[in-house]
C-alpha cells in the first residue's frame, strides 16, 4: 500500500503533453475540446483517487465550493483509473453512486483510506464498509456486480487519455480547460482559477 501511495504521489505530479499551457493564467487548454453532458450549463469535472493524499487534502476546498454551486454549473466527480488499485476504489465510488449514497460515504471513504489506512479493495471489505453506512448487504453486492457499474468502469478507464490527464486531483472546466495544483499553484488557486473559468464560460 505504501508503495502505491508513493507511486500515486509521483503520478499526481505528471501531466500528459496533450494539453498546452496558458501562460500565467493558471490553467491549460485541452488539445481537443471535449463534449459536455449539457451544452446549456458549465460543466466542472473533478478527477480524483481515494488513495491520493493530494485529493484528500483538496476535498474540503471542493466540498465548500460545491455547497454553493452556481445554478448554471454541473459538478461531476470522476474517479480516475490508472492502475488496478485505482480501479478498485473507482468501483467503490460507482457502486455508491448507483446506490445513491455518495454523499453518505464519500468523505468517510477518504478517511478510511487516508487516515485509518484500511485497504478496502476486496468486495467483502467494501460490503462491510457499506453495511456500516446503512446499505443493505444484498443491495451492495447487486450494485457492485451490476452492468451499470461495469459500464461506468469501462468509461472511467478512458477519461485520463480523453482529457490528457496523468495525475490527480484535476479539474476540467467545460471540456476545454485543465486546472490542477501544478497550473494553479495551490488548492485555493485551483478554486480561484476554476471560478474565473466558470465566469468566462458563463458569458
N, C-alpha and C positions, 0 to 999 in steps of 0.2 A: 504494500500500500504506500509506504514511504517513497519507494522508487517511482510509483505512479504520480505522486504529488509533485516530486521534483521534476518529472517529465512534463507534467501539466504546467508548472511554473515557467519552464523553458518554452513550451509550445505557446503559452499565452503571450509571449513577447514577439512572436512571429506573425507577419502579415504577408500574404502572397503578393506577387508583383502584378496581379490583375487589377489593381486599383492604383490611381495616380494621386499624388499628394497635392492638396490645395494649400499652397504656402501661406503660413500664418493664419489660417482660418480654423484650424483645429479639427479638420476632417479630411477624408479622402473621397474623391469621386470614383464611383464604381465604373469599371471599364465599359460595362453594358448595363443600361437601365433595366431593372427587373420589374415585372408586372406586380401589382399590389391587389389585395383582395377587394378593395372598394375604391375606385378612382375618385370618388367624391370626398374621400377622407384622406388625412395624412396618416400613413402607416409607420409605426415605430416597432421594430423587431429587436428584442434583446436575445442574443445568443449567449448561452451560459452552460456551465457544467457544475454539478454539485460538488465535485471533488476539487474545484479550482478555488484556492484561497482568495484570489482577487475578486472572483464573483461573489464570494461570501461577504467580503468587505464592502462590495458595491451594493449589495442587496438593500441595506437601509436607505440609501440615497434614491434608488429607483422606486422603492416602495413609497417613500414620501412623495416623490413626483407623481406616481400612479394614483395616489389618493386624491389628487386634484387634476385629474385627466381632463384636458380641454374637450369640449363636445365634438369637435371635428377631428379628433385623433383616435386611431385604433391602436391599442397596445397589444403586442403578441409576444409571449415568452416562447423561445425556441431552443430546446436542448440541442447542443452541438454534439456531433458524433465523430470523433477522430480515432477511436480505438474500441476494443471490445469492452473495456471497463466503462468508458463514457456511454456506450450503448446500453449497458445495464441500468445506469442511472437515468438515461433518457427514457427507457421503457417504463421505469417507475413513474416518471413525470406524466407520460402519456396515459398511463393507467389511471392516475389521479384525475387527469383531465376528463377521461371517459366517465369516471365515477362522479364527476362534479365536485371533487373535494380538494382542488388545487389550493385554494385559499386556506384550507384547514391544515394541510400537510406540508406546504412548500417551505415555510420558514423552519419548521421542525426537522425537515429532512436535511436542510443545510446544517442545522445544529447537530444532528446525529452524526453526519459525516465529518464535519469540520472540527467540532468541539469534543464530541463523545467518541470519536474515532471508530464508529461502527462501520462494518463492511457494507451491509445492505445491498448485496449483489445477487443473492440467490432468491428464487421465488418464495421459498419458505420463510426466509428472514424478512422479506418485503411484506409477506402476508401478515406476519406478526406485527410489523410496524403499522400497517394499515388498520388492522383489527384494533390496535391500541388507540387509534384515532376514530373509532366508531364505525368502521366499514365492516360489513358482513363478509366473512371469510370466503364463502362461495362466490359472492359478488366480485370480490377481488380477483379470484382465480379466473372467473369468466371474463372479466375485463382484460386482465393481464394476457390472456391467451386469445383474445378476440382478433377478428380480421381488421377492425378499425385501428387497433394499436399496432398491428403488424404493418399496416399501410403507412401510418404516421412514422414508424421507424424507418421504413424504406425511403420515405421522403426526406427525413432528417439527415440521412447519410449524404444527400446531395446538396444540403444547404451551405456547407463550408465552401465547396468549389463554386457554387452558384453565386455567392456573394464575394468570393475572393478572400475568404477569411481562414486563417490558420490558427487563431487563438481567441480566447475569451477573457473577460466579458467584451462583447462587441455590440454596438448599436447600429442598425441600418435604418435610415430615415427615408421613407417614401420610395424605396427601391433604387435610390440614387447615391446616397452618401453613407460612408462608413465612419463611425466615431468610436474611438477606444481610448484607453489610458495613454497610449503612445502618441496619438494625434492631439488629444486634448490636454494632456499633462497630468490629470488627476481625476478622481471620481466626480468631484464638484465641477471640474472642467467639462467632463462628458455631459453632465446635465445641462450646463450653460450652453454648450455648442448645440446640443440636441434641441433645446428650446429655440435657439436662434434659427436653426434649420426648419423647425416646425412653423415659426412665424413666416419665414421666407416662402415655404411651400403652401402656406395658407392664403397667400395673396392671389 
